Each structure stands twice: as C-alpha cells, then as structure tokens.
C-alpha cells in the first residue's frame, strides 16, 4: 500500500524538490482540506513543508512491527491515532466535518 507521502516523495505528485508542501499534500489527499492540513502538520511542525527525512520518520512510526513494510492495518491504526490527536474522532468515528 502506497501512502500519499510515499507517492509524493516518489516525485509523481510534486515538483521534485524533495519537499511536500501543504498545497501538494492537500491536492493528493482524499481527506477534506482542513483534515489533510492537520494530518500533514502532525509530521512537519506546522511549517507546511515536509522533508524527505520527516516523511521517513513518519513512515517508521506507521510501520508498527518494524519490518520495513507498511501494511494496510498499520497505516489505518496510525491514521486513526493522528485523527484522535487532532480531536477528530470519538470511538473511531469522525466527529467534525470540513
């Protein structure tokens, strides 16, 4: 499973500079704009720029069993935790809409 971050760092989804901007991330995310920005800002310190190194740190956090392969459930579990950190879930269900 390829995440938005992996896709963008591959170079297909951005200008190839090795940095994912908020605009690039939102454009390729299936999440609503405000949620996509909140998710990206969980990884980049809120500066609207995600470097390759920051993306790798995020990827390794998602890889729950540390085998170097991101399984769908690992991604889902990580994403749910991010949404909880943003205050967007209540028992696994989205509580805010944008």
ZIURSUL-V182998 format. One record per backbone hydrogen bond with DSSP energy under -1.0 kcal/mol. CO is the residue of the C=O (numbers start at 1). NH is the residue of the N-H. Records with the same first field share a line. If there is no record, write none. Layout:
CO = NH ; NH
//
This chain:
3 = 7
4 = 8
5 = 9
6 = 10
8 = 11
20 = 50
21 = 25
22 = 26
23 = 27
24 = 28
25 = 29
32 = 36
33 = 37
34 = 38
35 = 39
36 = 40
37 = 41
39 = 42
40 = 43 ; 44
48 = 22
50 = 20
51 = 55
52 = 56
53 = 57
54 = 58
55 = 59
56 = 60
57 = 61
58 = 62
59 = 63
62 = 64
63 = 66
71 = 75
72 = 76
73 = 77
74 = 78
75 = 79
76 = 80
77 = 81
78 = 82
79 = 83
80 = 84
81 = 85
82 = 86
83 = 88
84 = 87
88 = 95
93 = 90
//
